[in-house]
């Protein structure tokens, strides 16, 4: 009875009716939602946020897993920037890998998506077949297979030998070793290809028909219609594939045998981080390397978002 009077008085006063029970009542009404969110919240706090904050603290310490962390301030970061030649080598290799693999993968994925968008029969089968490398490409088995393919006596050199060409040892030659990993990355084009294909199927066909009636060639239609309308999808794939390229680890670890050789030519940043953490047990220094990588990825992502005003076109 009192609750009814409160609601009536609130309506008469011009305000919305307030639910009975106050904050306590609201909590119990939302309790099922909190329970459904609890697995994610617990996982985020215990498996993501908590370890991230611990690693941030460890990045300012000298820690070898055997003794208690010893606070050293910014010494790890100073050493990284001024005294560590392997850090600069890892940065150079990683940036070169990103600069080569990401554009080539996106170009190849877009080309395949445009071919599949022409109304081929059995489209679902082709999509599954082309997507399969993305599912298998990051596995250890594929990396081992890739190492065998590009070995001195591997399949690639055997095929070249049929044409009288003596191929080099692609894996052990520092002039070619990184490019074998770039080819492996481009081969895993299935994920961006599927996204490109979905974007292409959203472009109205009447725009191409109108352009054809006006005499526009296929090349002109691609640059004037396809690319502008597909630019949001290109931007999405660019950001995702750039982040994945910076985080690449398994191919370099397996192909180089965990050394990053020859002559640090495949020393990815993540591989060097792994060596410092689990090879030399310099966990404090490895944590500093990890946070530098976070900053680098965040900077590239921020620059990508800032550049969207110049080349990404939305419906408005």
Residue frames relative to the residue before (quaternion, step in Angstrom):
aa qw qx qy qz dx dy dz
X 1.0000 0.0000 0.0000 0.0000 0.00 0.00 0.00
X 0.6636 0.4901 -0.3081 0.4738 3.57 0.96 -0.86
X 0.6292 0.5362 -0.3333 0.4534 3.59 1.02 -0.78
X 0.6403 0.5198 -0.3238 0.4637 3.58 0.98 -0.81
X 0.6548 0.5054 -0.3144 0.4658 3.59 0.97 -0.80
X 0.6382 0.5207 -0.3366 0.4564 3.60 1.00 -0.76
X 0.6641 0.4966 -0.3095 0.4653 3.57 0.93 -0.88
X 0.6526 0.5127 -0.3120 0.4624 3.59 0.97 -0.86
X 0.6560 0.5051 -0.3133 0.4652 3.58 0.94 -0.85
X 0.6501 0.5149 -0.3255 0.4543 3.58 1.00 -0.75
X 0.6524 0.5025 -0.3173 0.4703 3.58 0.98 -0.77
X 0.6460 0.5149 -0.3198 0.4640 3.58 0.99 -0.83
X 0.6768 0.4938 -0.2896 0.4628 3.56 1.02 -0.80
X 0.5931 -0.6102 0.3568 0.3856 3.60 1.21 -0.11
X 0.6337 0.5350 -0.3418 0.4420 3.61 1.20 -0.08
X 0.6095 -0.5558 0.4064 0.3930 3.56 -1.25 0.30
X 0.5686 -0.5976 0.4260 0.3717 3.59 -1.07 0.52
X 0.3209 -0.7497 0.5518 0.1745 3.57 -0.90 0.93
X 0.4689 -0.6783 0.4744 0.3083 3.58 -0.90 0.82
X 0.5193 -0.6480 0.4596 0.3148 3.51 -1.06 0.76
X 0.7173 0.4631 -0.3191 0.4113 3.54 -1.16 0.57
X 0.3378 -0.7682 0.4898 0.2363 3.62 1.19 -0.30
X 0.8233 -0.2124 0.1662 0.4994 3.52 -1.16 -0.68
X 0.6272 0.5427 -0.3429 0.4410 3.55 1.00 -0.74
X 0.6582 0.4987 -0.3052 0.4743 3.57 0.99 -0.81
X 0.6379 0.5211 -0.3292 0.4617 3.58 1.02 -0.78
X 0.6283 0.5416 -0.3377 0.4449 3.59 1.02 -0.79
X 0.6953 0.4674 -0.2854 0.4655 3.58 0.86 -0.91
X 0.6261 0.5228 -0.3484 0.4619 3.60 1.09 -0.60
X 0.7295 0.4077 -0.2293 0.4991 3.58 1.08 -0.75
X 0.3966 0.7583 -0.4533 0.2492 3.57 1.26 -0.08
X 0.6366 0.5122 -0.3669 0.4447 3.69 0.85 -0.68
X 0.6408 0.5187 -0.3295 0.4602 3.58 1.03 -0.74
X 0.6437 0.5110 -0.3210 0.4706 3.58 1.00 -0.83
X 0.6478 0.5208 -0.3259 0.4504 3.58 1.00 -0.76
X 0.6565 0.4929 -0.3124 0.4780 3.59 1.01 -0.75
X 0.6904 0.4695 -0.2780 0.4750 3.60 1.07 -0.68
X 0.5211 0.6958 -0.3986 0.2922 3.57 1.15 -0.53
X 0.6317 0.5154 -0.3808 0.4363 3.71 0.84 -0.64
X 0.6720 0.4771 -0.3040 0.4778 3.58 0.95 -0.84
X 0.6552 0.5159 -0.3232 0.4473 3.59 0.93 -0.87
X 0.6578 0.4989 -0.3129 0.4695 3.57 0.94 -0.87
X 0.6589 0.5060 -0.3077 0.4638 3.58 0.95 -0.84
X 0.6601 0.5084 -0.3122 0.4565 3.58 0.96 -0.86
X 0.7001 0.4689 -0.2772 0.4617 3.58 0.88 -0.91
X 0.7645 0.3975 -0.2053 0.4641 3.59 0.87 -0.95
X 0.7882 0.3399 -0.1608 0.4872 3.59 1.01 -0.76
X 0.7579 0.3305 -0.2008 0.5255 3.62 1.18 -0.32
X 0.7709 0.3666 -0.2152 0.4744 3.57 0.43 -1.20
X 0.6627 0.5226 -0.3113 0.4367 3.58 0.89 -0.91
X 0.6964 0.4459 -0.2873 0.4834 3.64 0.73 -0.94
X 0.6223 0.5418 -0.3537 0.4405 3.61 1.04 -0.68
X 0.6715 0.4812 -0.2999 0.4771 3.59 0.93 -0.85
X 0.6305 0.5208 -0.3364 0.4670 3.60 1.05 -0.72
X 0.6656 0.4920 -0.3095 0.4681 3.59 0.95 -0.83
X 0.6017 0.5433 -0.3607 0.4611 3.59 1.09 -0.62
X 0.6550 0.4866 -0.3124 0.4864 3.59 0.99 -0.77
X 0.6708 0.5090 -0.3044 0.4453 3.59 0.90 -0.89
X 0.5871 0.5899 -0.3756 0.4076 3.60 1.13 -0.53
X 0.6961 0.4105 -0.2652 0.5259 3.59 1.25 -0.29
X 0.6581 0.4870 -0.3004 0.4894 3.58 1.24 0.35
X 0.3696 -0.6384 0.6110 0.2873 3.49 -1.44 0.09
X 0.1276 0.8138 -0.5377 0.1797 3.56 -0.26 1.30
X 0.0905 -0.8242 0.5590 0.0000 3.55 -0.80 1.08
X 0.5832 -0.6131 0.3406 0.4098 3.61 1.25 0.41
X 0.7036 0.4558 -0.2696 0.4738 3.62 1.16 -0.40
X 0.7694 0.2363 -0.1226 0.5806 3.55 1.10 -0.71
X 0.6458 -0.5160 0.3875 0.4080 3.55 -1.26 0.30
X 0.5775 -0.5908 0.4230 0.3721 3.61 -1.07 0.64
X 0.1915 -0.7655 0.6077 0.0900 3.53 -1.03 0.90
X 0.3895 -0.7499 0.4862 0.2224 3.58 -0.53 1.19
X 0.0322 -0.8140 0.5794 -0.0262 3.58 -0.80 1.08
X 0.5183 -0.6548 0.4156 0.3604 3.59 1.23 0.24
X 0.7830 -0.3082 0.2489 0.4796 3.57 -1.00 -0.88
X 0.2825 0.8011 -0.4948 0.1835 3.60 1.21 0.34
X 0.6314 0.5377 -0.3402 0.4432 3.61 0.99 -0.76
X 0.6834 0.4751 -0.2871 0.4741 3.58 0.94 -0.86
X 0.6293 0.5235 -0.3366 0.4654 3.60 1.04 -0.72
X 0.6546 0.5044 -0.3099 0.4702 3.56 0.93 -0.87
X 0.6291 0.5606 -0.3257 0.4288 3.55 1.00 -0.86
X 0.7507 0.4225 -0.2113 0.4618 3.56 0.88 -0.98
X 0.8018 0.3326 -0.1383 0.4769 3.60 1.05 -0.65
X 0.8220 0.2907 -0.1088 0.4775 3.61 0.98 -0.73
X 0.6815 0.4994 -0.2807 0.4554 3.62 1.19 -0.12
X 0.2279 -0.8022 0.5334 0.1416 3.64 -0.22 1.18
X 0.6164 0.5538 -0.3581 0.4303 3.62 1.10 -0.57
X 0.5788 0.5699 -0.3802 0.4423 3.59 1.15 -0.51
X 0.6823 0.4655 -0.2935 0.4812 3.59 0.88 -0.90
X 0.6258 0.5250 -0.3443 0.4629 3.61 1.06 -0.67
X 0.6571 0.5013 -0.3085 0.4709 3.59 0.96 -0.85
X 0.6356 0.5195 -0.3296 0.4663 3.58 1.00 -0.76
X 0.6636 0.5094 -0.3112 0.4510 3.58 0.90 -0.89
X 0.6722 0.4905 -0.3021 0.4651 3.58 0.88 -0.91
X 0.6752 0.5059 -0.3010 0.4445 3.59 0.89 -0.91
X 0.6725 0.4858 -0.3081 0.4656 3.59 0.88 -0.87
X 0.6363 0.5101 -0.3346 0.4721 3.59 1.03 -0.71
X 0.6389 0.5254 -0.3225 0.4602 3.57 0.99 -0.80
X 0.6626 0.4954 -0.3034 0.4727 3.59 0.92 -0.88
X 0.6772 0.5114 -0.2967 0.4380 3.58 0.89 -0.95
X 0.7186 0.4237 -0.2574 0.4877 3.60 1.07 -0.63
X 0.7362 0.4712 -0.2595 0.4107 3.57 0.74 -1.04
X 0.6709 0.5252 -0.3223 0.4125 3.60 0.86 -0.89
X 0.6980 0.4357 -0.3146 0.4733 3.69 0.69 -0.86
X 0.6593 0.5095 -0.3288 0.4446 3.61 0.91 -0.84
X 0.6503 0.5101 -0.3244 0.4601 3.58 0.95 -0.81
X 0.6794 0.4855 -0.3044 0.4583 3.60 0.89 -0.87
X 0.6389 0.5168 -0.3331 0.4624 3.60 0.99 -0.78
X 0.6775 0.4851 -0.2921 0.4695 3.58 0.89 -0.92
X 0.6505 0.5161 -0.3167 0.4584 3.58 0.97 -0.84
X 0.6583 0.4995 -0.3108 0.4696 3.59 0.98 -0.81
X 0.6363 0.5284 -0.3335 0.4524 3.60 0.99 -0.77
X 0.6699 0.4777 -0.3010 0.4821 3.59 0.93 -0.86
X 0.6392 0.5299 -0.3299 0.4493 3.60 0.97 -0.81
X 0.6599 0.4948 -0.3151 0.4694 3.60 0.95 -0.79
X 0.6334 0.5177 -0.3380 0.4653 3.58 1.07 -0.67
X 0.6844 0.4715 -0.2847 0.4777 3.58 0.99 -0.81
X 0.6348 0.5609 -0.3272 0.4188 3.58 1.16 -0.50
X 0.5578 0.6350 -0.3804 0.3754 3.59 1.24 -0.02
X 0.6156 -0.5980 0.3394 0.3850 3.58 1.20 0.44
X 0.2071 0.7994 -0.5372 0.1716 3.58 0.97 0.80
X 0.4824 -0.6318 0.5144 0.3217 3.55 -1.15 0.57
X 0.7972 0.2349 -0.1988 0.5194 3.56 -1.01 0.78
X 0.1452 0.8384 -0.5134 0.1116 3.55 1.08 0.74
X 0.6430 0.5345 -0.3387 0.4314 3.59 0.95 -0.79
X 0.6292 0.5247 -0.3358 0.4648 3.59 1.06 -0.70
X 0.6575 0.5014 -0.3117 0.4681 3.59 0.92 -0.88
X 0.6435 0.5219 -0.3318 0.4511 3.59 0.94 -0.80
X 0.6573 0.5051 -0.3114 0.4647 3.56 0.96 -0.84
X 0.6637 0.5092 -0.3086 0.4528 3.59 0.94 -0.89
X 0.7113 0.4476 -0.2662 0.4720 3.59 0.87 -0.90
X 0.6507 0.5075 -0.3225 0.4637 3.59 1.15 -0.48
X 0.5165 0.6860 -0.3980 0.3228 3.56 1.20 -0.50
X 0.6411 0.5210 -0.3601 0.4335 3.70 0.86 -0.71
X 0.6298 0.5305 -0.3498 0.4467 3.60 1.03 -0.63
X 0.6510 0.5021 -0.3176 0.4725 3.58 1.11 -0.60
X 0.7671 0.3749 -0.1834 0.4872 3.57 1.01 -0.83
X 0.5561 0.6931 -0.3698 0.2713 3.56 1.13 -0.64
X 0.7236 0.4272 -0.2570 0.4773 3.60 1.01 -0.68
X 0.5019 0.6633 -0.4260 0.3558 3.60 1.24 0.09
X 0.6154 -0.5522 0.4178 0.3765 3.53 -1.27 0.45
X 0.6250 0.5662 -0.3430 0.4137 3.59 0.98 -0.83
X 0.6694 0.4834 -0.3034 0.4757 3.60 0.93 -0.87
X 0.6364 0.5224 -0.3360 0.4573 3.61 1.00 -0.73
X 0.6343 0.5069 -0.3242 0.4855 3.58 1.05 -0.75
X 0.6396 0.5182 -0.3188 0.4698 3.58 0.98 -0.86
X 0.6468 0.5215 -0.3182 0.4565 3.58 0.96 -0.86
X 0.6328 0.5298 -0.3277 0.4598 3.57 1.03 -0.78
X 0.6674 0.4888 -0.3016 0.4740 3.58 1.01 -0.75
X 0.6263 0.5534 -0.3389 0.4321 3.58 1.01 -0.76
X 0.7885 0.3234 -0.1498 0.5012 3.57 0.92 -0.94
X 0.3779 0.7055 -0.5087 0.3174 3.59 1.16 0.41
X 0.7020 -0.4684 0.3208 0.4300 3.56 -1.29 0.29
X 0.7699 0.2636 -0.1496 0.5616 3.60 1.07 -0.75
X 0.3691 0.7676 -0.4509 0.2670 3.56 1.20 0.55
X 0.7523 -0.4134 0.2811 0.4291 3.51 -1.37 0.03
X 0.6263 0.5549 -0.3517 0.4197 3.61 0.96 -0.80
X 0.7015 0.4423 -0.2735 0.4874 3.58 0.86 -0.90
X 0.5933 0.5539 -0.3710 0.4512 3.60 1.12 -0.54
X 0.6537 0.4923 -0.3087 0.4847 3.59 1.01 -0.81
X 0.6498 0.5052 -0.3205 0.4688 3.59 0.96 -0.81
X 0.6264 0.5549 -0.3388 0.4300 3.58 1.07 -0.70
X 0.5807 0.5825 -0.3753 0.4273 3.60 1.14 -0.51
X 0.7270 0.3793 -0.2214 0.5278 3.57 1.19 -0.54
X 0.5884 -0.6167 0.3526 0.3862 3.56 1.25 0.35
X 0.5346 0.6077 -0.4091 0.4214 3.58 1.21 0.42
X 0.2443 -0.7636 0.5826 0.1337 3.56 -0.81 1.01
X 0.2209 -0.8164 0.5243 0.0993 3.55 -0.28 1.26
X 0.5061 -0.6468 0.4700 0.3234 3.59 -1.13 0.53
X 0.5548 -0.5260 0.4878 0.4214 3.54 -1.31 -0.09
X 0.2981 -0.8264 0.4490 0.1632 3.52 0.09 1.37
X 0.6905 0.4926 -0.2855 0.4461 3.58 0.97 -0.79
X 0.7716 0.3759 -0.1944 0.4750 3.59 0.86 -0.93
X 0.6034 0.5256 -0.3681 0.4735 3.59 1.25 0.03
X 0.3966 -0.7516 0.4657 0.2470 3.64 -0.54 1.08
X 0.6021 0.5748 -0.3628 0.4188 3.59 1.20 -0.33
X 0.7840 0.3088 -0.1454 0.5186 3.58 1.21 -0.47
X 0.5194 0.6982 -0.4098 0.2736 3.60 1.13 -0.56
X 0.6695 0.4956 -0.3182 0.4526 3.61 0.89 -0.83
X 0.6601 0.5304 -0.3194 0.4254 3.58 0.99 -0.78
X 0.5758 0.5561 -0.3921 0.4533 3.60 1.15 -0.41
X 0.6526 0.4891 -0.3111 0.4880 3.59 1.09 -0.68
X 0.5965 0.5442 -0.3602 0.4672 3.59 1.12 -0.59
X 0.6493 0.5077 -0.3132 0.4717 3.58 0.97 -0.86
X 0.6296 0.5244 -0.3293 0.4692 3.58 1.02 -0.77
X 0.6553 0.5054 -0.3145 0.4649 3.60 0.97 -0.80
X 0.6598 0.4972 -0.3122 0.4691 3.59 0.94 -0.86
X 0.6087 0.5681 -0.3455 0.4329 3.59 1.08 -0.70
X 0.6769 0.4534 -0.2864 0.5042 3.59 1.17 -0.51
X 0.2199 0.8292 -0.4797 0.1844 3.58 0.87 1.00
X 0.4286 0.7661 -0.4263 0.2183 3.58 1.24 -0.20
X 0.6682 0.5235 -0.3182 0.4221 3.58 0.87 -0.89
X 0.7083 0.4034 -0.2945 0.4989 3.67 0.73 -0.84
X 0.5843 0.5839 -0.3782 0.4179 3.60 1.10 -0.56
X 0.6485 0.5111 -0.3163 0.4671 3.59 0.94 -0.88
X 0.6669 0.4918 -0.3051 0.4693 3.59 0.96 -0.83
X 0.6321 0.5156 -0.3308 0.4745 3.59 1.01 -0.76
X 0.6491 0.5237 -0.3206 0.4490 3.57 0.94 -0.84
X 0.6391 0.5094 -0.3260 0.4752 3.58 1.00 -0.76
X 0.6635 0.4994 -0.3085 0.4639 3.59 0.99 -0.78
X 0.6452 0.5274 -0.3251 0.4471 3.59 0.98 -0.79
X 0.6766 0.4995 -0.2999 0.4504 3.57 1.01 -0.75
X 0.6271 0.5211 -0.3415 0.4675 3.59 1.27 -0.14
X 0.5563 0.5929 -0.4036 0.4196 3.63 1.23 -0.17
X 0.4526 -0.7048 0.4660 0.2851 3.63 -0.67 1.01
X 0.4467 -0.7097 0.4782 0.2609 3.58 -0.85 0.94
X 0.5864 0.5952 -0.3876 0.3895 3.60 1.12 -0.51
X 0.5704 0.5784 -0.3916 0.4322 3.62 1.16 -0.39
X 0.6570 0.4825 -0.3074 0.4909 3.58 1.03 -0.76
X 0.6376 0.5248 -0.3346 0.4539 3.59 1.01 -0.76
X 0.6558 0.4948 -0.3149 0.4753 3.58 0.98 -0.80
X 0.6492 0.5089 -0.3217 0.4649 3.58 0.99 -0.77
X 0.6376 0.5198 -0.3331 0.4607 3.61 1.03 -0.73
X 0.6392 0.5190 -0.3245 0.4656 3.58 1.02 -0.77
X 0.6842 0.4643 -0.2825 0.4864 3.58 1.11 -0.62
X 0.5826 -0.6283 0.3534 0.3754 3.58 1.28 0.07
X 0.4075 0.7150 -0.4825 0.3000 3.60 1.18 0.30
X 0.4187 -0.7081 0.5132 0.2449 3.56 -0.91 0.94
X 0.6808 -0.4813 0.3520 0.4254 3.57 -1.29 0.21
X 0.6357 0.5232 -0.3317 0.4606 3.58 1.04 -0.74
X 0.6703 0.4914 -0.2994 0.4686 3.56 0.92 -0.88
X 0.6262 0.5236 -0.3382 0.4683 3.60 1.03 -0.70
X 0.6296 0.5383 -0.3388 0.4461 3.57 1.03 -0.77
X 0.7483 0.4052 -0.2316 0.4714 3.59 0.81 -0.95
X 0.7343 0.4262 -0.2394 0.4710 3.61 1.09 -0.58
X 0.7713 0.3017 -0.1667 0.5350 3.59 1.14 -0.54
X 0.7364 0.4512 -0.2615 0.4310 3.57 0.59 -1.16
X 0.7184 0.4604 -0.2733 0.4442 3.59 0.67 -1.06
X 0.6761 0.4765 -0.3341 0.4518 3.67 0.79 -0.80
X 0.7092 0.4471 -0.2743 0.4712 3.60 0.88 -0.88
X 0.6933 0.4486 -0.2705 0.4949 3.58 1.19 -0.47
X 0.4181 0.7542 -0.4427 0.2459 3.61 1.25 -0.14
X 0.6323 0.5071 -0.3780 0.4474 3.70 0.90 -0.57
X 0.6476 0.4989 -0.3159 0.4816 3.59 1.06 -0.72
X 0.6247 0.5277 -0.3356 0.4676 3.58 1.03 -0.76
X 0.6449 0.5223 -0.3186 0.4580 3.55 0.98 -0.84
X 0.6492 0.5171 -0.3186 0.4578 3.57 0.92 -0.86
X 0.6824 0.4756 -0.2890 0.4740 3.58 0.85 -0.94
X 0.6210 0.5552 -0.3428 0.4344 3.58 1.02 -0.76
X 0.6790 0.4841 -0.2947 0.4667 3.57 0.86 -0.93
X 0.6837 0.4928 -0.2932 0.4514 3.59 0.83 -0.99
X 0.7089 0.4575 -0.2752 0.4610 3.60 0.82 -0.94
X 0.6045 0.5385 -0.3633 0.4611 3.62 1.10 -0.55
X 0.6506 0.5020 -0.3153 0.4747 3.57 0.95 -0.86
X 0.6673 0.4984 -0.3062 0.4610 3.58 0.92 -0.89
X 0.6428 0.5228 -0.3319 0.4511 3.61 1.00 -0.72
X 0.6423 0.5094 -0.3249 0.4716 3.59 1.01 -0.74
X 0.7260 0.4332 -0.2381 0.4781 3.59 1.08 -0.69
X 0.3839 0.7477 -0.4778 0.2554 3.62 1.24 -0.03
X 0.0209 0.8234 -0.5635 0.0636 3.57 -0.86 0.98
X 0.7035 0.5206 -0.3023 0.3777 3.59 0.60 -1.14
X 0.6709 0.4885 -0.3450 0.4385 3.69 0.74 -0.83
X 0.6769 0.4840 -0.3071 0.4617 3.59 0.88 -0.88
X 0.6489 0.5295 -0.3215 0.4419 3.57 0.99 -0.80
X 0.7146 0.4433 -0.2614 0.4738 3.59 0.86 -0.93
X 0.6927 0.4944 -0.2940 0.4351 3.59 0.79 -1.00
X 0.7480 0.3760 -0.2124 0.5040 3.60 0.98 -0.81
X 0.4718 -0.6807 0.4427 0.3435 3.58 1.22 -0.08
X 0.6590 -0.5347 0.2993 0.4363 3.57 1.19 0.52
X 0.6030 0.5924 -0.3496 0.4040 3.59 1.26 0.00
X 0.3902 -0.7171 0.4890 0.3073 3.57 1.13 -0.57
X 0.5046 0.6688 -0.4064 0.3647 3.56 1.26 0.21
X 0.5719 -0.0304 -0.7700 -0.2812 1.39 -2.48 -0.03
X 0.8463 0.0762 -0.1076 0.5161 3.56 -1.13 0.82
X 0.6573 -0.5527 0.2963 0.4178 3.58 0.92 0.97
X 0.3553 0.7668 -0.4785 0.2382 3.62 1.16 0.42
X 0.7555 0.2640 -0.1839 0.5708 3.60 1.23 -0.34
X 0.3510 0.7401 -0.4976 0.2854 3.57 1.16 0.57
X 0.1337 -0.7960 0.5888 0.0435 3.57 0.08 1.30
X 0.6401 -0.5422 0.3818 0.3880 3.54 -1.21 0.55
X 0.6719 0.4931 -0.3034 0.4619 3.58 0.91 -0.86
X 0.6245 0.5249 -0.3390 0.4686 3.59 1.09 -0.65
X 0.6491 0.4965 -0.3197 0.4796 3.59 0.98 -0.78
X 0.6134 0.5343 -0.3404 0.4716 3.58 1.05 -0.73
X 0.6488 0.5134 -0.3119 0.4672 3.58 0.97 -0.85
X 0.6467 0.5245 -0.3237 0.4494 3.58 0.93 -0.84
X 0.6725 0.4924 -0.2996 0.4642 3.58 0.91 -0.88
X 0.7046 0.4763 -0.2739 0.4490 3.59 0.96 -0.86
X 0.8398 0.2092 -0.0651 0.4967 3.57 0.66 -1.13
X 0.6318 0.5020 -0.3470 0.4780 3.58 1.26 -0.05
X 0.8005 0.2077 -0.0830 0.5561 3.55 0.95 -0.95
X 0.3697 -0.7685 0.4522 0.2613 3.60 1.32 0.02
X 0.3959 0.6652 -0.5198 0.3614 3.55 1.00 0.90
X 0.0935 -0.8583 0.5039 0.0251 3.53 0.47 1.26
X 0.6183 0.5425 -0.3527 0.4462 3.58 1.02 -0.67
X 0.6833 0.4709 -0.2801 0.4826 3.56 0.91 -0.91
X 0.6360 0.5232 -0.3267 0.4637 3.58 1.04 -0.75
X 0.6288 0.5231 -0.3365 0.4667 3.59 1.06 -0.71
X 0.6284 0.5171 -0.3337 0.4757 3.58 1.04 -0.71
X 0.6277 0.5229 -0.3294 0.4734 3.59 1.02 -0.78
X 0.6481 0.5276 -0.3214 0.4453 3.58 0.96 -0.86
X 0.6953 0.4679 -0.2888 0.4628 3.59 0.90 -0.84
X 0.5866 0.5338 -0.3744 0.4804 3.59 1.13 -0.47
X 0.6366 0.5153 -0.3261 0.4722 3.58 1.03 -0.76
X 0.6161 0.5359 -0.3424 0.4647 3.60 1.02 -0.74
X 0.6643 0.5007 -0.3020 0.4656 3.58 0.93 -0.89
X 0.6462 0.5220 -0.3243 0.4525 3.59 0.96 -0.84
X 0.6727 0.4845 -0.3008 0.4715 3.59 0.88 -0.92
X 0.6469 0.5152 -0.3195 0.4626 3.59 0.98 -0.83
X 0.6476 0.5188 -0.3214 0.4563 3.59 1.00 -0.79
X 0.6672 0.4867 -0.3065 0.4733 3.59 0.91 -0.85
X 0.6459 0.5126 -0.3226 0.4648 3.58 0.99 -0.76
X 0.6519 0.5105 -0.3117 0.4662 3.58 0.97 -0.84
X 0.6532 0.5017 -0.3157 0.4712 3.60 0.96 -0.82
X 0.6231 0.5353 -0.3408 0.4573 3.58 1.04 -0.71
X 0.6715 0.4825 -0.3014 0.4748 3.57 0.94 -0.84
X 0.6494 0.5164 -0.3249 0.4540 3.60 1.00 -0.74
X 0.6834 0.4944 -0.2933 0.4500 3.58 1.09 -0.66
X 0.4908 0.7007 -0.4272 0.2926 3.61 1.19 -0.30
X 0.5998 0.5904 -0.3673 0.3960 3.59 1.08 -0.61
X 0.7011 0.4772 -0.2653 0.4586 3.58 1.18 -0.46
X 0.8420 0.1665 -0.0735 0.5079 3.61 1.03 -0.51
X 0.6444 0.4828 -0.3443 0.4827 3.64 1.17 -0.18
X 0.1180 -0.8077 0.5776 0.0104 3.56 -0.73 1.13
X 0.1507 -0.7806 0.6034 0.0620 3.56 -0.76 1.11
X 0.7519 -0.4139 0.2605 0.4422 3.57 -1.30 0.10
X 0.7179 0.4388 -0.2719 0.4671 3.57 1.07 -0.66
